Amino acid sequence: MSIEPNQVVSIHYTLKGDDGKVIDSSAGGEPLAYLHGHGNLVPGLERELTGKRAGDKLQVKIAPAEGYGEYDPQLVQQVPRRALKGIANVHVGLRLQAQTEHGPQAVTVTRVTGDMVTLDGNHPLAGQSLNFEVEITAVRAATEEELSHGHVHGAGGHHH
């Protein structure tokens, strides 16, 4: 069975940056199970997997536009530390949920200088190419429940 929309696909993967360092990997664990065609993976990787079969192995480089997007400097802002009231240990790398005019947005503290804190709303991998090594371990039809929920249930997927 080849990979098409509305199928459950299980993959082992290793994600590396352009510097060759491993960013994430399923090695040593269970394969990642996802519902193909439902935006559960970055668009470029999902496109590359379409039509492949269980047992296939591939190496793909995904451009930022088809990964986590281009880096947008407009998503970076400085705020006074007092704007983060109730957060005791503000430090570089801290991930927060900010309320914006467009709704909640994840931000990362990238700098703390005196009373000013720099918040970055870009995904940590925005602007970076994504280098995937993927092995497709299984492909199956999705259940009606999985299709209605938009994600995989059971092993490697979501548990309610």
C-alpha angles and dihedrals in degrees: 000000000000122000113268134153117294095029127119110238126190119202141174110215145176119201119201134180122233087267089064094246116138111247098177138350141176091211112133092018142068119302117261111254118203140167108250116231096019100096095257091133132039108282097245095054092046090051092050092051095051110111095014123121139220109285094031117128124198143171116213136175113213118202117229092253090061094039124045095331135254118306109265114203089196088071090065119087140163119231132179113260089241088067086070094059114167093030107108106185107041107181141154110281095029111140117215138176109236125196108229135173086263094051130262117349131183113237134180126217104237101170140015115194117170107299095347126090124194114217122194119200094188119108108259089246096045112131093020130112113238117222111199131188106193136183116190107220102176144000124194141157114272120241121244089250092053091049093049092048095042096230143072121271126207129015112023092002142072124315120205 
